[in-house]
């Protein structure tokens, strides 16, 4: 008995749907492979820059935990669709609102300087797209992150949630004041450049805690510093590398509070 016309159409429709699913899966795998290859190339560049800047930073090789975290976080999910092809280039990219996602090498270096342990509580000032936040969340127990630009904070929170980062808490606010409710922190990282270290961050850092922060004016040279808090509340400072970050906004834009 021949197949009815309606049954034939149903079979054809199912075959076409299966073909579309297979094609979509193949395209998805190809895209994933392309991102994976770009990520490996980015990590090679980071390793090369670490060797090139070893005299300034004192770190010719970055810790394997840092590099593995960089490998796990999909940087293309933290940039615009227009910049997706450039997501793994070793350079900063615009994310809107006059802000940028930092150069991957600088993200890796700042993370490595923090020497994070799995039990650490970290404060990040300047969430931006959430990329640095995700790297921190791969390495620490809890990450608290503050962003002054509300649209960026909202988008980053949604992005981090979609990617499954349940150990991150976000807040819209003036990062110059830190986030006192969750202090003290084992480590603090600042992703915009104030003129001086915000006093609130020193207060909220645990003794022997690490602070990584760029300092400098809008037009002058900026320097990335690694600082450790002494038992007496003072800071030991070490200049690491000349850098260029977006300027600190909010209270920090006016310089130190007297």
C-alpha positions in Angstrom: 0.0 0.0 0.0 1.4 3.4 -0.9 2.1 6.1 1.6 -0.7 8.7 2.0 0.1 12.3 0.9 -0.3 13.6 4.5 1.9 11.0 5.9 4.5 11.6 3.3 4.5 15.4 4.1 4.9 14.6 7.8 7.9 12.3 7.1 9.5 15.0 4.9 8.9 17.6 7.6 10.5 15.4 10.2 13.5 14.7 8.0 14.0 18.4 7.3 13.7 19.2 11.0 16.3 16.6 11.9 18.5 17.9 9.1 18.2 21.5 10.5 19.0 20.3 14.0 22.1 18.4 12.8 23.2 21.4 10.8 22.7 23.7 13.8 24.7 21.3 16.0 27.5 21.2 13.5 27.6 25.0 13.3 27.5 25.3 17.1 30.5 22.8 17.4 32.4 24.7 14.7 31.8 28.0 16.6 32.9 26.4 19.9 36.0 25.0 18.2 36.8 28.4 16.8 36.4 30.1 20.2 38.6 27.4 21.8 41.3 27.9 19.2 41.2 31.7 19.8 41.3 31.2 23.5 44.4 29.0 23.2 46.1 31.7 21.1 45.2 34.4 23.7 46.8 32.3 26.4 49.9 31.9 24.3 50.1 35.7 24.0 49.5 36.1 27.7 52.4 33.8 28.4 54.6 35.7 26.0 53.8 39.0 27.6 54.5 37.6 31.0 58.0 36.7 29.9 58.5 40.0 28.2 57.5 42.0 31.2 59.1 39.8 33.8 61.7 42.4 34.7 59.0 44.9 35.7 56.5 42.5 37.2 58.8 39.9 38.8 56.5 37.2 37.2 57.9 35.6 34.2 55.3 32.9 34.4 51.8 33.2 35.7 50.3 30.6 38.1 48.6 27.6 36.4 45.4 28.3 38.4 45.2 31.8 36.9 45.8 30.5 33.4 43.3 27.7 33.8 40.7 30.2 35.0 41.4 32.4 32.0 40.9 29.3 29.8 37.5 28.4 31.4 35.9 31.8 31.1 34.3 32.5 27.6 35.5 36.0 26.9 33.2 36.3 23.9 30.2 36.2 26.2 31.4 39.5 27.8 31.6 41.7 24.6 29.1 42.9 22.1 28.1 40.8 19.2 29.9 43.2 16.9 33.2 42.5 18.8 32.8 38.8 19.2 35.4 38.0 16.5 37.9 40.1 18.4 37.0 38.8 21.9 40.2 36.8 22.3 42.5 39.5 20.9 45.0 40.6 23.5 43.6 44.1 23.7 40.9 46.1 25.5 37.5 46.5 23.9 34.7 49.0 24.4 31.7 47.8 26.3 29.6 51.0 26.2 29.1 53.8 28.7 32.6 55.0 28.0 34.1 51.8 29.7 36.2 49.0 28.4 36.9 45.3 29.0 40.6 45.2 30.0 43.3 43.6 27.9 43.5 39.8 28.8 47.1 40.0 29.8 46.3 42.7 32.4 43.3 40.8 33.7 45.6 37.7 34.1 48.4 39.7 35.7 46.1 41.5 38.2 44.4 38.2 39.1 47.8 36.5 39.5 49.1 39.2 41.8 46.1 38.6 44.2 47.4 35.0 44.8 43.8 33.9 45.5 43.0 30.8 47.5 39.8 28.7 47.2 38.5 30.0 50.6 39.1 33.7 49.8 36.6 36.5 49.9 37.3 39.1 47.2 36.0 42.6 46.6 36.1 44.0 43.0 35.6 47.7 42.4 34.5 48.2 38.8 32.4 45.3 37.5 32.3 46.5 33.9 31.2 43.6 31.7 31.8 41.1 34.5 34.8 39.4 32.8 37.3 40.0 35.6 34.5 39.1 38.0 34.1 35.7 36.4 37.9 35.0 36.5 37.9 35.9 40.2 34.8 33.6 40.8 36.7 30.7 39.3 39.4 31.0 41.9 37.8 32.3 45.1 34.9 31.3 47.4 33.0 34.6 47.2 33.3 37.7 45.0 31.5 40.9 45.8 31.6 43.4 43.0 30.6 47.1 42.8 29.8 49.1 39.6 28.8 52.7 39.6 27.3 52.7 36.1 23.8 51.1 36.6 23.2 49.7 33.0 26.6 48.0 33.1 26.0 46.6 36.6 22.6 45.2 35.6 23.9 43.6 32.4 26.9 42.1 34.2 24.7 40.6 36.9 22.4 39.0 34.3 25.4 37.7 32.3 27.1 36.2 35.3 23.9 34.6 36.5 23.3 33.1 33.0 26.8 31.6 33.1 26.2 30.0 36.4 28.4 32.0 38.8 26.5 31.6 42.0 29.4 32.8 44.2 29.1 36.4 42.9 27.1 39.2 44.5 26.8 42.5 42.5 25.9 46.0 43.6 25.4 49.3 41.9 27.2 52.0 43.9 30.2 54.2 44.5 33.2 51.8 44.7 35.2 54.5 46.5 33.3 53.5 49.6 33.9 49.7 49.1 31.3 47.3 50.4 31.5 47.4 54.2 28.8 44.8 54.9 30.9 41.9 53.7 34.3 43.1 55.0 37.0 42.2 55.8 38.3 40.9 52.4 41.2 38.7 51.7 41.8 40.5 48.5 40.6 43.6 46.7 41.0 44.5 43.0 40.2 47.9 41.4 39.7 48.1 37.7 39.7 51.9 37.3 42.4 54.4 38.2 41.8 56.8 41.2 44.4 59.4 42.2 45.0 57.7 45.6 44.0 54.5 47.4 40.4 54.9 48.7 40.7 54.9 52.6 37.6 52.6 52.8 39.3 49.9 50.9 42.3 49.9 53.2 39.9 49.7 56.2 38.0 46.8 54.6 41.1 44.7 53.7 42.1 42.0 56.1 45.6 42.2 57.7 48.0 40.6 55.2 45.4 41.0 52.6 46.3 41.9 49.0 45.2 45.0 47.1 45.8 45.4 43.3 45.1 48.9 42.0 46.1 51.3 39.2 46.9 54.8 40.5 47.3 57.9 38.4 45.6 60.9 36.9 43.5 61.1 33.8 46.3 62.5 31.6 49.4 61.4 33.4 51.1 58.1 33.8 49.3 55.3 35.7 51.0 52.6 37.6 49.7 49.3 38.7 50.5 48.6 42.3 50.4 45.5 44.5 49.9 46.3 48.1 49.7 44.3 51.3 48.1 45.4 54.5 50.4 45.3 57.6 49.2 44.3 61.1 49.4 48.0 62.0 46.9 48.9 59.3 49.5 50.5 56.9 50.3 49.4 53.4 53.4 47.9 51.8 53.4 49.1 48.2 55.2 47.7 45.2 55.0 49.3 41.7 54.4 46.6 39.1 53.8 48.0 35.7 52.8 51.2 33.8 49.2 50.8 32.7 46.3 52.7 31.2 42.8 52.4 32.8 39.7 54.4 32.5 39.6 57.0 35.3 37.8 56.3 38.6 34.4 58.0 38.8 32.3 58.9 41.8 34.0 60.0 45.0 37.4 58.9 43.7 37.3 61.3 40.8 37.9 64.1 43.2 41.0 62.6 44.8 41.5 61.3 48.3 39.1 62.1 51.1 40.8 64.3 53.7 
